[in-house]
Structures are given as C-alpha cells and as structure tokens.
Amino acid sequence: MSPPVVCCDRVCVDIDASCILSNITLDVPAGEFVAILGSNGSGKTTLMRAILGLVPITSGEIELFGTPLPRFRSWDRVAYVPQRLHSAGAVPVSVHEVVGASLISPRRRLPRRGDRRTVRDALARVGLEDRRKDRFDTLSGGQQRRVMIAAALAKGSDLYVLDEPTAGVDAESQEHLARTFAHLRDQGRTTLLVTHELGSFASLATRIVVLGSPRGESSRVLYDGPPPVPEHLAENVWHHSEDVVIRPDEGGLLHRDVAP
C-alpha cells in the first residue's frame, strides 16, 4: 500500500513563544479532497505552511509522499495557492509569465517545448486565456487568484494546497473551478483546501477537518470525519489571512514571499 500523501504525527508549532498548534495528527491518502475549517486564528494556514516546510515545527513529524519533510525534494509534486495575493515590484509581468514561472524549478531551470501550450491550457481552465498578455497587477483580486490557481494547475502536481482559493472569485468562476478540481480528484490527485465556507466545493469534500482552541488552549483537531460539520462546531468556521507577495526581481524572475 502506498504511504499517505500527507502525514502529520503529533505536530506542534510555536510562534513567538506561543503554542499555535498542538498534537496535530493527520493522514491524507491519495485522492482525498480534505477541507480544513476553523475559527479565525485557529492555525489553519499555519498548518498548511508547516506541511509545506514554510513554518518550522516545534515537535512531531511531517511526511510528504512517505518522505520525512526535511528530506523531501520533489516539490514539483506539490502546488500551493496562498490565501491573499499582492502584486509588487517595479518590473511588470504578464499573466502568461506568472503562470509560466510555476514550471521552473531547481530541477528544471529552462523552458521546454510545449510550455506555452501548457500555460494557455491552464489559463483556459480558469477562464482567463484571453487575459494572458495583460499585466498581472492590472487584474482584480479575484482574477489574480484565478491566475495563481492556473499556475498550480500548469504544474500538473499530485498534491494541491489551496488557501481560500475562491475569495473574491465570482460565483460562475467558482463553479468552473469546482468542476476542474472534481476532475483532478477523479484522476486521483489530492487536495487540501482551507476555506471559510465550502460553497461550490461542498460536493467535492470527502473529509472535513476542523481546527480549534477550546477554553483558550492551543489549537488542535476538533473534528476529523465526513461532511457535514457537526452542529456544535459549525458556528466557528472562519478564515485566517496570510499575505503572499508576488515580486519580480531585476531579471524578471518571479518569487513568492510570505509577507510579514
């Protein structure tokens, strides 16, 4: 049997001497669509960033595809769409360039034949192929988010980590995105979705994980099971913001930085 795509074993995360996450244990097999819910400040985004190695864990272990996180190198198998996006920097970049940058990695530093078609196909899947030549910073917030989803789709990854992917996205586009990720789920791809409300993704979720901090304690798993969320937890599923800056350097290369 294949190992879980994501395995968190008694994970704890401290930030600024405060315990944010305590004893988080979570296994996500291939092909699951897991929705992560919880109150504002419950550590949903912190957990996602810990899984991606962007936040150090205080104790416990995390594995991706059966490999301990410190030794994991196959990042082309993972696609991340952060919750909040800002365009910054003096060098203008096009929508096509933002998506194309996702195809470059330490293992693959040069473009390949077919990349242009891959980018156009990914943009078509989010309904923005006609905006591929536009500057990224001229798009609305919802359109920028759809571009970053296209960048994730272009990678053709096995694991998608989505943090509030539909915030600012119109209802029609949300339905379109839901159909896209339903297709990926049917192909055996795995998705972790942090969301305020499931909305168009409600029918996709095979599992719900609710994080919370009862009695002012550090956050832990309050529920892990099939939808719907139990009534006594449903009142406290709010989203938590994290900013990410899309910045071009002087050479025009794109970098994604977590904003302070």
C-alpha positions in Angstrom: 0.0 0.0 0.0 1.2 3.5 -0.9 2.1 5.8 2.0 -0.2 8.8 2.7 0.4 11.9 0.6 0.5 13.9 3.8 1.2 12.5 7.2 1.3 14.7 10.3 2.3 12.9 13.5 1.8 14.8 16.8 2.8 18.1 15.2 3.3 21.1 17.4 4.1 24.6 16.1 5.2 27.5 18.3 5.4 31.1 17.0 6.9 33.9 19.1 6.9 31.6 22.2 3.2 30.9 21.8 1.9 27.4 21.0 -0.2 27.7 17.9 -0.8 24.1 17.0 -0.7 21.2 19.5 -0.5 17.5 18.8 -1.9 17.6 15.2 -2.2 14.1 13.8 -3.5 13.8 10.3 -3.1 11.3 7.5 -4.3 12.2 4.0 -4.3 9.3 1.5 -4.0 9.9 -2.3 -7.2 11.0 -4.0 -8.8 12.7 -1.0 -10.3 16.2 -1.0 -9.9 17.4 2.6 -11.4 20.7 3.7 -9.7 22.4 6.6 -12.1 24.6 8.6 -11.8 26.5 11.9 -12.2 29.8 13.6 -10.2 32.9 12.8 -6.7 32.3 14.3 -7.2 28.6 14.7 -4.0 27.9 12.8 -5.3 26.6 9.5 -2.9 28.5 7.4 -0.1 27.8 9.9 -0.7 24.1 9.5 -0.6 24.3 5.7 2.6 26.3 5.8 4.1 23.7 8.2 3.2 20.9 5.8 5.0 22.9 3.1 8.0 23.5 5.2 7.4 27.3 5.3 7.0 27.2 9.1 9.3 25.2 11.4 7.6 22.7 13.7 8.5 22.5 17.3 7.9 18.8 17.7 6.4 15.9 15.9 7.0 14.7 12.3 5.6 15.5 8.9 6.0 13.3 5.8 5.1 14.0 2.2 4.6 11.0 -0.1 6.3 8.8 2.5 9.4 11.0 2.8 10.2 13.0 6.0 9.8 16.7 5.3 13.4 17.7 5.9 14.5 15.2 3.2 11.6 15.9 0.7 12.8 17.4 -2.6 10.1 16.5 -5.1 8.4 19.9 -4.9 7.1 19.6 -8.5 4.6 17.1 -7.0 3.2 19.9 -4.8 1.3 23.0 -5.9 0.4 25.8 -3.4 -2.1 28.6 -3.9 -1.8 31.1 -1.0 -4.8 32.9 0.5 -4.1 36.6 -0.2 -2.1 37.9 -3.1 -0.5 41.2 -3.8 1.4 42.4 -6.9 4.6 44.3 -6.1 7.8 45.4 -7.7 8.9 47.8 -10.4 9.2 45.1 -13.2 5.8 44.5 -14.9 5.0 40.8 -15.5 2.3 39.4 -17.7 -0.3 36.8 -16.7 1.4 34.4 -19.0 4.8 34.9 -17.2 3.2 34.4 -13.8 1.8 31.0 -14.8 5.0 30.1 -16.8 7.1 30.8 -13.7 5.4 27.8 -12.0 7.0 25.5 -14.5 10.6 26.5 -13.4 12.1 24.6 -10.5 15.6 23.7 -9.2 15.3 20.5 -11.3 14.1 22.4 -14.4 15.7 25.8 -14.9 15.0 26.3 -18.6 11.7 26.4 -20.6 10.7 23.4 -22.6 8.9 22.9 -25.9 5.2 22.8 -25.1 5.3 25.1 -22.1 3.4 27.8 -24.0 0.6 25.4 -24.7 0.6 24.2 -21.1 0.3 27.8 -19.8 -2.6 28.6 -22.2 -4.4 25.4 -21.3 -4.1 26.2 -17.6 -5.4 29.7 -18.1 -8.3 28.3 -20.2 -9.2 26.1 -17.3 -9.8 29.1 -15.1 -11.4 31.2 -17.9 -8.6 33.7 -18.4 -6.8 32.6 -21.6 -7.9 35.9 -23.2 -6.0 37.9 -20.5 -2.7 36.1 -20.9 -0.9 39.1 -22.3 -2.2 41.5 -19.7 -0.1 42.7 -16.8 -0.8 40.7 -13.7 -1.1 43.8 -11.5 -4.0 45.2 -13.6 -6.3 42.3 -12.8 -8.8 42.3 -10.0 -8.1 40.3 -6.8 -10.4 37.5 -7.9 -8.7 37.3 -11.3 -5.2 37.3 -9.7 -6.3 34.4 -7.6 -7.5 32.5 -10.7 -4.2 33.2 -12.3 -2.4 31.6 -9.3 -4.7 28.6 -9.5 -3.8 28.3 -13.2 -0.1 28.4 -12.1 -0.9 25.5 -9.8 -2.7 23.6 -12.5 0.1 24.1 -15.0 2.4 22.1 -12.8 0.3 19.0 -13.0 1.1 18.2 -9.4 -0.1 15.3 -7.3 -1.0 17.5 -4.2 -2.8 20.8 -4.3 -2.7 23.0 -1.2 -5.4 25.7 -1.6 -5.8 28.5 1.0 -9.1 30.4 0.4 -8.9 29.9 -3.4 -12.3 31.3 -4.1 -12.1 34.5 -2.1 -13.1 37.4 -4.4 -13.9 35.0 -7.2 -17.4 35.3 -8.8 -19.9 32.5 -8.4 -19.7 31.4 -12.1 -15.9 31.1 -11.8 -16.2 29.2 -8.5 -18.4 26.6 -10.2 -15.9 26.3 -13.0 -13.1 25.8 -10.6 -15.1 23.3 -8.6 -15.6 21.2 -11.8 -11.8 21.5 -12.5 -10.9 20.1 -9.1 -13.6 17.5 -9.2 -11.8 16.2 -12.4 -8.5 16.2 -10.6 -10.0 14.3 -7.7 -11.4 11.8 -10.1 -7.9 11.4 -11.5 -6.5 10.5 -8.1 -5.0 13.9 -7.2 -5.1 15.0 -3.6 -6.3 18.4 -2.4 -6.1 20.2 1.0 -8.5 23.2 1.0 -8.5 25.9 3.6 -11.8 27.7 3.3 -14.3 30.0 5.0 -17.2 28.1 3.6 -17.3 25.2 1.2 -19.7 26.8 -1.3 -19.1 25.3 -4.7 -16.7 22.8 -3.3 -19.2 21.3 -0.9 -19.8 18.2 -3.1 -16.1 17.6 -3.6 -15.0 17.3 0.1 -14.5 13.7 1.0 -13.4 14.7 4.5 -13.7 17.7 6.9 -11.0 18.6 9.5 -11.9 21.3 12.0 -9.2 23.1 14.0 -10.0 25.0 17.2 -8.7 26.1 20.6 -11.3 25.2 23.2 -11.0 27.0 26.5 -8.3 29.3 25.2 -5.8 26.4 24.7 -3.6 25.9 21.6 -5.3 24.8 18.5 -5.9 21.1 17.9 -8.1 18.9 15.7 -11.7 19.1 17.0 -13.3 17.0 14.2 -11.9 14.8 11.5 -14.5 12.9 9.5 -17.0 13.0 6.7 -19.1 16.1 5.9 -21.2 17.8 7.2 -19.5 19.6 10.1 -21.2 18.7 13.5 -23.6 21.4 14.6 -21.7 22.3 17.7 -18.7 23.2 15.6 -20.4 24.8 12.6 -20.7 28.3 14.2 -16.9 28.8 14.4 -15.6 28.2 10.9 -13.9 31.4 9.9 -10.9 32.0 7.7 -7.4 33.2 8.7 -5.5 35.6 6.4 -1.9 35.2 5.2 -0.4 37.5 2.7 1.9 36.5 -0.1 3.8 38.9 -2.3 4.4 38.1 -6.0 7.5 40.0 -6.8 9.7 40.1 -9.9 13.5 40.6 -9.3 15.6 42.8 -11.6 16.0 40.0 -14.0 12.2 39.5 -14.3 12.1 36.2 -12.4 9.2 35.7 -10.1 9.4 34.9 -6.4 6.6 34.2 -4.0 7.3 35.5 -0.5 5.2 35.2 2.6 4.5 38.8 3.7 5.4 39.7 7.3 
